[in-house]
Amino acid sequence: MKQLQKHKSNFLLGLKQGFPIGIGYLAVSFSLGIAAHHAGLTAFQGFFASLLEIASAGEYAAFTAIAADATYFGLLLATLVANARYFLMSCALSQRTKDDLPLRHRMCMGFFLTDEIFGITIAQNGFVDPYYIYGAATASVPLWAIGTSLGILMGNILPLRIVSALSVSLYGMFLAVIIPPAKKNPTIAILVMVSFFLSASAAILPILSSLTESTRIILLTLVISTVAALLRPITDQSTTQSPA
């Protein structure tokens, strides 16, 4: 009974913290729906496409491949490359889960893992309760799918400037995810600034700029996280605290 109450508390916390993410998703996925419309998807198809993938870069790559009449293998390869960063997020999150966590929960956590949900989850203390992620996903994922459908239905009605402005909310969500932990931990604040600088540099450097954006993100994540782990390792004590 105590464990059930704990899961309920974490689910409600995830629901509360996931709702602002959902509002941002509603605006961001609206512009994604326009790409789905150009690919020939109906509002119904776009809804389930977003509901089952939950990844802006991956969905955009998929919709672009569909519009270009790509093969199934090309579609698979495009989404795999665009979503490869989630492998790193899953590995990081696996270090914050209990060893006896059932496989079904691990798979569900991986399915609902987005950039923003990962950000608020990894910021929690102690081991991750999968019900926290379920709560965050319940509040945000449906709005992501609804926004895509609305974009398909109304994308050609609204002015292009308004549609482009809606996409800016994505950056606001990222700032809302990284600023609170950066204010509490100077190391995180420094790593955030270093990440900004290296990401901007990689976009203009001769060799790195020729790589896809997803590949650059993966390389920078591996390099920065490895250096940070060597210079400022996290003690085991920080992962044995009770979840928030």
C-alpha positions as CSV (number, residue, x, y, z in Angstrom):
1,M,0.0,0.0,0.0
2,K,2.9,2.3,0.8
3,Q,4.5,1.6,-2.5
4,L,1.3,2.2,-4.3
5,Q,0.9,5.6,-2.6
6,K,4.4,6.4,-3.6
7,H,3.7,5.6,-7.3
8,K,0.5,7.7,-7.2
9,S,2.4,10.6,-5.7
10,N,5.1,10.5,-8.3
11,F,2.5,10.0,-11.1
12,L,0.7,13.2,-10.0
13,L,4.1,15.0,-9.8
14,G,4.9,14.0,-13.3
15,L,1.4,15.0,-14.4
16,K,1.9,18.5,-12.9
17,Q,5.4,19.0,-14.3
18,G,4.5,17.5,-17.7
19,F,1.6,19.7,-18.4
20,P,3.7,22.9,-19.3
21,I,5.7,20.6,-21.6
22,G,2.4,19.6,-23.2
23,I,1.5,23.2,-23.9
24,G,4.8,23.7,-25.6
25,Y,4.3,20.5,-27.6
26,L,0.9,21.7,-28.8
27,A,2.6,24.8,-30.4
28,V,5.7,23.0,-31.7
29,S,3.9,20.1,-33.2
30,F,1.6,22.5,-35.0
31,S,4.4,23.4,-37.4
32,L,5.3,19.7,-37.7
33,G,1.8,19.1,-38.9
34,I,2.4,21.3,-41.9
35,A,5.2,19.0,-43.0
36,A,2.8,16.0,-42.5
37,H,0.2,17.8,-44.6
38,H,2.8,18.3,-47.4
39,A,3.6,14.6,-47.2
40,G,-0.1,13.8,-47.8
41,L,-1.0,12.6,-44.3
42,T,-4.6,13.1,-43.0
43,A,-5.2,14.6,-39.6
44,F,-6.0,11.1,-38.3
45,Q,-2.8,9.6,-39.7
46,G,-0.7,12.6,-38.4
47,F,-2.3,12.1,-34.9
48,F,-1.2,8.5,-34.6
49,A,2.2,9.2,-36.3
50,S,3.0,11.7,-33.5
51,L,1.4,9.5,-30.8
52,L,3.6,6.6,-31.7
53,E,6.9,8.4,-32.4
54,I,7.0,11.4,-30.1
55,A,10.1,13.0,-31.7
56,S,10.2,16.2,-33.7
57,A,13.4,15.5,-35.6
58,G,12.5,11.9,-36.3
59,E,9.0,12.8,-37.4
60,Y,10.2,15.6,-39.6
61,A,12.7,13.2,-41.2
62,A,9.9,10.6,-41.7
63,F,7.5,13.1,-43.2
64,T,10.2,14.4,-45.5
65,A,11.0,10.8,-46.6
66,I,7.3,10.1,-47.2
67,A,7.0,13.3,-49.3
68,A,10.0,12.2,-51.3
69,D,8.5,8.8,-51.9
70,A,11.4,7.1,-50.2
71,T,11.7,3.4,-49.7
72,Y,10.8,1.7,-46.4
73,F,14.5,1.2,-45.7
74,G,15.2,4.9,-46.4
75,L,12.4,5.9,-44.1
76,L,13.8,3.5,-41.4
77,L,17.3,4.9,-41.8
78,A,16.2,8.5,-41.7
79,T,14.3,8.1,-38.4
80,L,17.0,6.0,-36.9
81,V,19.7,8.6,-37.5
82,A,17.4,11.5,-36.4
83,N,16.5,9.7,-33.2
84,A,19.9,8.2,-32.3
85,R,20.4,10.6,-29.4
86,Y,17.8,8.7,-27.5
87,F,20.2,5.8,-27.1
88,L,22.4,8.1,-25.0
89,M,19.4,9.3,-23.0
90,S,18.3,5.8,-22.3
91,C,21.7,4.7,-21.2
92,A,21.9,7.7,-18.8
93,L,18.5,7.0,-17.4
94,S,19.3,3.3,-17.0
95,Q,21.9,4.4,-14.4
96,R,19.1,5.9,-12.3
97,T,16.8,2.9,-12.3
98,K,16.7,0.1,-9.7
99,D,18.2,-3.2,-10.8
100,D,15.0,-5.1,-10.1
101,L,12.8,-2.8,-12.3
102,P,10.8,-5.1,-14.6
103,L,11.5,-5.0,-18.3
104,R,8.0,-3.9,-19.2
105,H,8.6,-0.6,-17.2
106,R,12.0,-0.1,-18.8
107,M,10.5,-0.5,-22.3
108,C,7.6,1.9,-21.5
109,M,10.0,4.5,-20.1
110,G,12.1,4.3,-23.2
111,F,9.1,4.7,-25.4
112,F,7.9,7.9,-23.6
113,L,11.5,9.3,-23.4
114,T,11.6,12.7,-25.1
115,D,14.2,15.5,-24.7
116,E,12.0,17.4,-22.3
117,I,10.7,14.4,-20.3
118,F,14.3,13.2,-20.0
119,G,15.3,16.6,-18.7
120,I,12.7,16.8,-15.9
121,T,13.2,13.1,-15.0
122,I,17.0,13.2,-14.7
123,A,16.6,16.3,-12.5
124,Q,14.8,14.3,-9.9
125,N,16.7,13.0,-6.9
126,G,17.4,9.3,-6.4
127,F,16.2,6.4,-8.4
128,V,13.6,7.1,-11.2
129,D,10.1,6.0,-10.6
130,P,8.6,4.9,-13.9
131,Y,5.2,6.3,-12.8
132,Y,6.7,9.8,-12.8
133,I,7.5,9.4,-16.5
134,Y,4.0,8.0,-17.1
135,G,2.5,11.0,-15.5
136,A,4.6,13.4,-17.5
137,A,3.8,11.5,-20.7
138,T,0.1,11.5,-19.9
139,A,0.0,15.3,-19.6
140,S,2.2,16.0,-22.7
141,V,2.1,13.3,-25.4
142,P,-1.6,13.6,-26.3
143,L,-1.1,17.4,-26.8
144,W,1.8,16.6,-29.1
145,A,-0.4,14.4,-31.2
146,I,-3.3,16.9,-31.2
147,G,-1.0,19.7,-32.3
148,T,0.1,17.7,-35.3
149,S,-3.5,17.1,-36.3
150,L,-4.3,20.8,-35.9
151,G,-1.3,21.7,-38.0
152,I,-2.5,19.4,-40.8
153,L,-6.0,20.9,-40.7
154,M,-5.1,24.6,-40.2
155,G,-1.5,24.9,-41.4
156,N,-2.3,26.4,-44.7
157,I,-4.8,28.9,-43.2
158,L,-2.5,30.7,-40.7
159,P,0.2,33.1,-41.9
160,L,3.7,31.6,-42.2
161,R,5.0,34.1,-39.7
162,I,2.7,32.9,-37.0
163,V,3.5,29.2,-37.7
164,S,7.2,30.0,-37.5
165,A,6.7,31.9,-34.2
166,L,5.0,28.9,-32.7
167,S,8.2,26.8,-33.1
168,V,10.1,29.2,-30.9
169,S,8.3,27.8,-27.9
170,L,10.5,24.7,-28.2
171,Y,13.6,26.7,-27.2
172,G,11.6,28.1,-24.3
173,M,10.9,24.6,-23.1
174,F,14.6,23.6,-23.2
175,L,15.5,26.7,-21.2
176,A,12.8,25.8,-18.6
177,V,14.4,22.3,-18.3
178,I,18.0,23.3,-18.0
179,I,17.9,26.6,-16.0
180,P,16.6,25.2,-12.6
181,P,19.3,22.5,-12.2
182,A,21.9,24.9,-13.6
183,K,21.0,27.4,-10.8
184,K,21.5,24.7,-8.2
185,N,24.7,23.2,-9.5
186,P,27.6,25.3,-10.8
187,T,29.0,22.3,-12.7
188,I,25.8,21.9,-14.7
189,A,25.8,25.6,-15.4
190,I,29.3,25.5,-16.8
191,L,28.5,22.4,-18.9
192,V,25.5,24.1,-20.4
193,M,27.5,27.1,-21.4
194,V,30.3,24.8,-22.8
195,S,27.6,22.9,-24.7
196,F,26.2,26.1,-26.2
197,F,29.6,27.2,-27.3
198,L,30.7,23.9,-28.8
199,S,27.4,23.3,-30.5
200,A,27.6,26.7,-32.2
201,S,31.3,26.1,-33.2
202,A,30.5,22.6,-34.6
203,A,28.0,24.1,-36.9
204,I,30.6,26.2,-38.7
205,L,33.8,24.1,-38.4
206,P,34.8,22.5,-41.7
207,I,34.6,18.8,-40.9
208,L,31.9,18.8,-38.2
209,S,29.6,21.1,-40.1
210,S,29.3,18.5,-42.9
211,L,27.8,16.0,-40.4
212,T,24.1,15.8,-39.7
213,E,22.8,17.8,-36.8
214,S,21.9,14.6,-34.9
215,T,25.4,13.2,-35.4
216,R,26.9,16.4,-34.1
217,I,24.7,16.2,-31.0
218,I,25.7,12.6,-30.3
219,L,29.4,13.4,-30.7
220,L,29.3,16.5,-28.5
221,T,27.2,14.6,-25.9
222,L,29.7,11.8,-25.7
223,V,32.7,14.1,-25.5
224,I,31.2,16.6,-23.0
225,S,29.7,13.9,-20.7
226,T,32.9,11.9,-20.7
227,V,35.1,14.8,-19.8
228,A,32.6,15.9,-17.1
229,A,32.4,12.4,-15.7
230,L,36.2,12.3,-15.4
231,L,36.6,15.7,-13.9
232,R,33.5,15.8,-11.7
233,P,32.3,12.2,-11.1
234,I,29.0,11.8,-9.3
235,T,29.2,9.7,-6.1
236,D,27.0,6.7,-5.4
237,Q,25.4,8.6,-2.5
238,S,23.6,11.0,-5.0
239,T,21.7,8.1,-6.5
240,T,20.5,6.5,-3.3
241,Q,18.4,9.3,-2.1
242,S,14.6,9.1,-2.2
243,P,12.9,10.3,-5.3
244,A,11.1,13.6,-5.2
